[in-house]
Amino acid sequence: MSNKASDRLKQNADKIMHLWEVRTRSEVEASVHQDSLVLRDSLPLYLGQLVDELSSRIIRTSARINADEVESKRIGKLHGQERAGYADYSMSQLIFEYQILRQVIFQVLEEEAPLEVGDRDIIIGSIEQAVNDAATQFSETLRDIQELFMVTLTHDLRGPINVVKMGTQLTLRRLDRGDTHADVAMRMMNAIDRLDSMIQNLLDASRLRTGQSLNLKFEECDLDKLVQEVAEDLRFAHGDRFVVVSNSDVTNSCCPKEIRRVIENLAINAVKYGSPNAPITLTLEQTETQIDLTIHNEGNPIDLDAQSILFQQFRRVAAEEEQMGWGLGLFLAKSIAEAHGGTIVIESSEGKGTSFIIQLPRSV
């Protein structure tokens, strides 16, 4: 490194920023909406940091090197955070800004003579690291903004949905069973419940993506009774095709609301993708150490490649693409099972149908 490059960079910092801004405004579409101060944000700080990196006057103790790395990372992240806050900016535009900056720095510093190889390497390495830090922070900040938007949106949707739900319930109470209007109102209730479930799925997925845990309240659960109740509700909504096979008196510590949600999710999945006229069997078994609840349906098997992505967020296999939903149900079902110390496994083969098995450890 040489003091010559460091001094020239310090003397020409304003010129570099001016040339960079002119080029950026003409080549980066999102920049035209920002005033000069906002557009430059942390880049003057970055040039100051680069001046120090090029200087041989600074005694580079291990403490100084660590401090410089921390400051350099902070400046890069600051730029990424700033850009993520503007709706027009994309990751590619952020990176392009740094490419322009590198070109302008070399253009100005080499007006009189080529830079030494060591100085060029320092500048290139510094900009590559800055791009990496800025891009990482851009992604993290954008994710946080999207999560906040999702939580806010789903929360605000709950109000009008509750109003519609209460109005539909009042209408149902005033109609006689068998009345055609009652059938319509019941369909409306089912649609509202489905929409409410989708919103809850979004909220829970948002919590999990940000590292939060689901809000589970554990208590002693009569799982046999819970499965029987869920099956009865499912029969009302989807017809008399649900069969329960259970060792009676199966109890365990769990969150009944969330385990019900897992069972309903897997059973409705069986309705959607299984043979339409075949029974769906819910089998509850226990051993000394484990409780298994199997939801089985007949029909075409799930390919092994599809099985590998079933529990991922926002992923759908080809057979599911026309179905309504976010692609979150199975992801959340497995997350709930894991929050209980268990898991969900799949068994699916030609001629044997498909089984989703909720495996929970028995509480002591």
Sequence and secondary structure as in RCSB ss.txt:
>XXXX:A:sequence
MSNKASDRLKQNADKIMHLWEVRTRSEVEASVHQDSLVLRDSLPLYLGQLVDELSSRIIRTSARINADEVESKRI
GKLHGQERAGYADYSMSQLIFEYQILRQVIFQVLEEEAPLEVGDRDIIIGSIEQAVNDAATQFSETLRDIQELFM
VTLTHDLRGPINVVKMGTQLTLRRLDRGDTHADVAMRMMNAIDRLDSMIQNLLDASRLRTGQSLNLKFEECDLDK
LVQEVAEDLRFAHGDRFVVVSNSDVTNSCCPKEIRRVIENLAINAVKYGSPNAPITLTLEQTETQIDLTIHNEGN
PIDLDAQSILFQQFRRVAAEEEQMGWGLGLFLAKSIAEAHGGTIVIESSEGKGTSFIIQLPRSV
>XXXX:A:secstr
  HHHHHHHHHTHHHHHHHHHHHHHHH GGGGGS HHHHHTTHHHHHHHHHHHH SSS   HHHHHHHHHHHHHH
HHHHHHHHHTSTT  HHHHHHHHHHHHHHHHHHHTSSS   HHHHHHHHHHHHHHHHHHHHHHHHHHHHHHHHHH
HHHHHHHHHHHHHHHHHHHHHHHTS TT HHHHHHHHHHHHHHHHHHHHHHHHHHHHHHTT       EEEEHHH
HHHHHHHHHHHHH S EEEEE S  EEEE HHHHHHHHHHHHHHHHHHS TTS EEEEEEE SSEEEEEEEE SS
   HHHHTTTTSTT   GGGTTS S S HHHHHHHHHHHTT EEEEEEETTTEEEEEEEEE   
